């Protein structure tokens, strides 16, 4: 539909001219249809977002673990608010400070810049909201890591290189690395945003680096110093990551890691901290060239010495005499491997092989001998497939070995689930309904002892057939 409207226009001579115009309008039925469409889209959007929540809520409640789900949601919300709130505070305070430092309008400069205080304030608020959401969701995504860092238990085993409990490397170190990496990104983005504000608002006031205003120089240099101090913290953390090193002949820190990489990380941490302090000192001295020199020296050390020296030492000193150089670290690896697999308390006995075994010692009624495996899973799988599928759309994917108490006796068995293979349906049954609605899962499992053989030479089945038949224990 088209609607009429009356307009008035003042001419250059001061006369007022009146006229009529037309504007498009929606009919009542079109409006109702549009509203209904928007409501349907809104309902589907809300359902899509909330469906996973309600499914988890019902399922965890039915399993008796709704408290676990609640704890998860609380951890996600707390992580979202803390990470998002702190990140937004850092960003907003700094960009607002940059805006405040440039709010003085000095005549022509203000007209040339063309940026109103209100527009910039709106952009800052919008950017802060983006930072809040991005950082908040990043923190919520790592809710489990955060909980483990806070509540993770101690392993009671210290690593031989740094003397820290193994739980530190499993629970705490990943979160510390994540915090350090996130701070680097946040401060870098904040520094760029503040620098852009200074350049846009004050860029026309100076032509040389020495003409940079004191407030802008102090602010941006402070952010650069903070970035270097956070980088120093990152180099300190890198040493702990050496326990996961794969540089040497064994997993874990080797000769090069302990004697070259670790000192270099400490050196780079110290250099980064000193560079940050020198930048602040350079700011006090108001010497931009001095700041550039400090940053250039740090970058040269980080880009040349640290990446090149460890590989050079590994190739020229360690590899030619690897066993001798790495012997100490191989022994550490073996010691920690035994500790990890619970083999530290194994009693070692030497068997001479001189003892005489009589018939009674070989009685098949002894549980250890009854569980000696004579069947191979690679042989059992096709036997299961041949004898226990019954229909072409069932299959046995793999064979597992496990132990169950049967009639009070620990028994080692082979077992496999009877799984569905929809490709095995007859060609005339390959319909969408059958593939997605009717035939959706397998049925039952097959279990057989590892040491029993039937008179026909097949495994003796403890659980078999459709529907499954077998002992109540299974």
N, C-alpha and C positions, 0 to 999 in steps of 0.2 A: 504494500500500500504506500501511497504518497501523501504526506501531510503538508499543509500550507503554513507559512509563517510570514510575518511582517517585519521588515527591517528598515532602519533609518540610517542615513549616511550624510555626514557633513561635507560639503564641497570645499574647495580651496577658498572660495569667496565668503565662506561662512554660512551659506544657505544649507538648509536641512532637506534632504530628499528622502521620500518614503517610497517603498515598493513592496512587492510580494515575491516570495520565493517558495520553493517546494523542497521537502526533505523526505527521504524514505522512512516508512514506519512499518513495524511488524504487526500482522493481524493477531487477533486473540488466539486462534488455533495454532498459529506458528509459534507464538510465545509459549503456549502450554506444551507443545511438542518439544521445544528447545529446553524448557525447564525439566520435563520428564527425562529427556536424554541426559542432561547434566546430572540429574539425581541418580539415574541408573549407573552412569560412569562413576559417580561418587561412591555408590554402594559397592560396586565391584572393586574399586580401589581400596576402600576400607577393608573389605573382606580379604583381598589379596594380602594386605599388610598384616591383618590380625589373625588370619587362619593358622599360620605356623605357631603363634603364641597359644591359641586355644587347643590345638592338637597336642602340643607339648604339655600344657596344663592338665588336660584330661589324662594323657598317657602316664605322666609321672605320678599323678594322683592315684591312678589305678594300681600302679606298681608300689605305692607306698613311699615314694621318694619325692613328693612335692616340695618338701623342705629343701632338697638339693637344688631344684629348679628355682625356688625363691632366692636361695643364696646366690645362684648364678646371676639372676636378674639384678639383685642388689649390687653385686660386684660390677656388673656392666654399667649400671647407673652411676655408681660412685666413681668408677674410672672415667666415665664420660664427663662428669661434672668437674672432677679435679683436674684432669688433663686439659679439657677444653677451657675451664675457667682460668687456670694459671697461664696457659698459652695466650688467651685473649688479653689478659691483664698486661703481659709483657708487650704484646703488639700494640695495644691501644695506648698505653702510657707513652711509649716511644714516639708513635706517629702523632699523638696529640701534642707532645713536647715539641716536635718539629714544626707543627702548625702554629703553636704559640710563639715559638722563636721567630716566626716569619710573618706575624700578624700585622706588624707596622707597615702601613702603606705610605710610601714616600712619593706622592705625586705621580709623575709620569711612569715610574716603575710599576706602580700598582695598576695603572691603566694598560700598560703593555702586557703584564702577566695575565690579566683578565680572569683570574681565579677568585671567586667570591669565597668568603669564609664559610658561609652556609653550605655551599656546594661541596667544599672540601670536607667539612664536618660530616655531611651525609655520606660521602664516599668512605670516610674513615669508619663510620659506624657499620656500613655495609661490609667493608673488608674485614672488620673485626668479627662480624657474625659468621663470615665464611671461615675465618681462622678457628672460631669456636666450634663450628660443626665438623670441620676437617680433623682438627686435633682431637676433639671429643670422641668422634667415631673411631679414630685410630686407637685411642686409649681403651675404648669399650671393646674393640676387637681383640685386645690382648688381656681380657679380664682374667683368664685362667692363669696366664703367666704372672699377673699381679698378685693373685691369691697365693700361688706357689711361692713367690718371693717373700710374702709376708708370713705364711704359715708353713713353709716347707721344712721338713724335719732335718736333723743332722744325721749324716751317714756314720759318723764315728770313725771315719777313715780320712787321714790327711794325705794330700798328694805330696810326693817327695821333692818336687821342684819348688813350690811356693809355701808349703806347709799349711794350706787351707783345707778345710773340710770339703769332701767331694760334693756335699749338698750345695755349696756355694756356686759351683760350676753348673749344676743342674738347674737350680731354682733362681738364684740371685743374679748371676752374671748376665743371662739373657735380658733381664729387665734393665740392668744398668747400661748395657750396650744400647738398648732401645731408647732409654732416656737421653743418653749422650747424643745419639744420632738425631733424635727429635729436636734437641736443643740447638744443635748445629743448624738444622734446616730452619727452625723458627727464628733464630737470631739473624741468620743470613737474609731471610725474607724481610724481617723487620728493618735491618740496615738498608736494604735496597729501597724499601718503601720510604724510609726517612730521607734517604739521599735524593729520591725522586722529588719529594716535597721541597727540599732545599733547592734543587736545581730549577724546578718550575717556578718557585716563588722568588728566588734570589739569583737565578742564573744570569740575568742581564746586568747585575750590579758589579760583576767582576770578570776580568779578562784573563787574569793569571792566577795560578794556584795560590800564590802568596796573598791574594786578595780575598780568600775565603773568609767569611765572617767567623769571629771567635766562637760564637754559640754553636754554629753548624759544625765547625771543625771539632769542637770538644764533644759534641753529641755523637757524631759518626765515628770518631776515633774511639770513644768509649765502647760503642757497639763492636768495633773491630777488635778491641782488646778483650771484650767478653767472649767473642768468637774464638780467639786464640787460647784463652784460658779453658774454654770447654774442649778445644782440640787437645790441649795438654792432658786433660782428664781422659780423653779418648786414647791417647798414646799409652797412658798408664794402664788402662783396661786391656789394651792389646796384649800385654804380657800374659794375662790370665788366659787369653784365647790360645796361647801357645800349647796348652794341654791338649788341644784338638789338632795340632799341627800334623801334616802328612809329608813334611819336607824330607825327613830322614828315612832310614831303612825300616823303622817301626812307627806305629801310630803314637803320637805324643811328642813332647819336646825332645829334640836331639842335640847333637854337638853344636850345630850352627845356631839353632834357636836359643840355647842357653847362653852361649858364649859370644854371639854376635847380635842376634835380633833383640834379645832382652836388653843388653846395654844400649843399643841404638834407640829402643823405645823409651828408655829412661832419659836418654840424651835429648830426644825429640820432645818429650814431655817438658823437660827443663827449658829447652830452647823456646818452646811455644809459650810457656809461662813468662819467661824473661822478655820475649818479644811483646807480649801483651802489656807488661809493665813498662817497657821502653816506649811503647806507643803512647801510653798515658803520660810518660815523662816528656815525650816529644810534643804532646798536646800542650803541656804546661809551657814548654819553651816556644810554642807557636812556630814550629819548623816543619812544614809539610814535606820538604825534601828529606828531612831526617826520618819521618815516618815511612816514606817510600823506600829508603835504604834499609830500614829494619825489616820491612815486609819482604823485600827482595832477597835479603840474606836468609831469611827463614825459608822462603820458597826454594832457594837453591839447595839448602840442606835437605829439605823434605823430598825434592824431586830428583836429586842426584845420588846422595850418599845412601839414604835408606833403601831405595829400590835396587841399587846395583851391588852393594857390598855383600849381603848375605848369599846371593847366587854365586858370586865370585869365590867366596870362601868355601862354599859347598863343593864346587867343581875342582878347585885347585888344592884344597887341604884335606877335606873329608873324604871325598870319593876315592882318591888313590889308596887310602888306608882306612877304609870305612869300618871294618870290623873292630879295629883297635880304637878308633875314635868314638865309635858308637857303643862300645861294649857296656859302659856304665849305664847308658840309657836303655839298651836292650834288657839289661837286668831289671831296671825299674819297670819297664813295660811288662815283663813276665811276672814280677811281684804284684803289680796292680791288677793284672789279669787274673791271677790266682785269687786275689782278694775279691774281685768283682764276681767271680763264679763260686765264691764260698769254698775255695779249695785250700784256704790257709791252714785249716786244722786237719788236713789229711795225714793219716799215719802211714808211713812208708815201711813196708816189710819186704825183705828179700826172700824169694822162694827158690830153694835149691833144686826142686824137682826130684828129690830123692825119696819122697814119701810113696808108700804103696797104697793103691786104691783097691778096696775090696768090692764085692758085689753089693753089699748093703749100702755103701756110699753112693751107688748109682741108682738107687730106688727112684722110679718115676713118680712116686708120691711126694717127693720133695718139691716144694713150690719153685725153687730156683730152676730145677731141671725141667719142670713142667712148662716153664715160660721161656725155654730156649727157642728162639724163633727159627723155624724151618721154612716158612713161607716168605716169599719176596713180594713186596707191594706191586712191583711191575708185572708179576705173574698173576696176582690175585685180581687186579683190576679187570682184565679181559674175562676172567672166570665169572666175576660178579656180573659183568655186562652180559655174558652169555646165559647165565642161569637165573638171574634175579630181576631182569628188566620187565619181562612178561609182555610188554607192549612196546611198539617202536618209538614212542615219544618219551620214554624214560631213559636215563643214562646215569652212569657213575663217573663223576669227574675225576676224583683222586681218592687215594686210600690213606687213611690216618692210622697211626699206631697209638694205643692208649691202654690204660690199666683200670680194671673195675674189680670190685669185690663180688665174686659169684659164689654163693653158698659159703661165705665167710673166708674164701681163699682168694688172695690177690691174683688176678689172671690178666695176662697181657693179650690184647686182642687187636685185630684189624677191623676197621669199620669205615663205612662210606654211606653218605646220604643218597637216596634215590632222587635225582634231580630231574627237572622237566626240560625237555628239548623240543620246542615247538616246531623246529624244522623237521622232526620225525613224524609229524602228522601226515596222514594221507593227503594227496594232492587235492582231492575234492573237499577236504576239511580245512584247507588253508584259507580260512575266512578271517576277517578282522575280529569278529565276535569270538571265534575260537582262540585266536592268538592272544587277545588282550583281556577277555572277560571269562571265558569258560576254562581254559587251560592256563592257570596262573602259577602253579607251584608243584613241586614233586610230592612224593608220598613215602614216608617211612625211611628206614635205613637197613643195612645188612651188617651183621657183626659175626666174626668167626675167630676162634683162638688161633694164635700164631703157630702153635705146635701140633694141632690135631689134623688128621687126615682121615677121610671116610674110606669105606671099602672100595669105592669107585675111583679113589684118587683125588677127590675134590676136597675143599675145605669143609670142616664141620660147622654148620651154621648155628649160632646161638640165637640170632634174630634174623628172620627172613620172611618171605611171602608178602602178599598184599591181601588184607591188612596185615601189619607186622605181627609176628608171633614170636614169643621168646620168654625167658625168665622174668619174673616180676622185678628183680633187681635192676634189669636193664630197661 
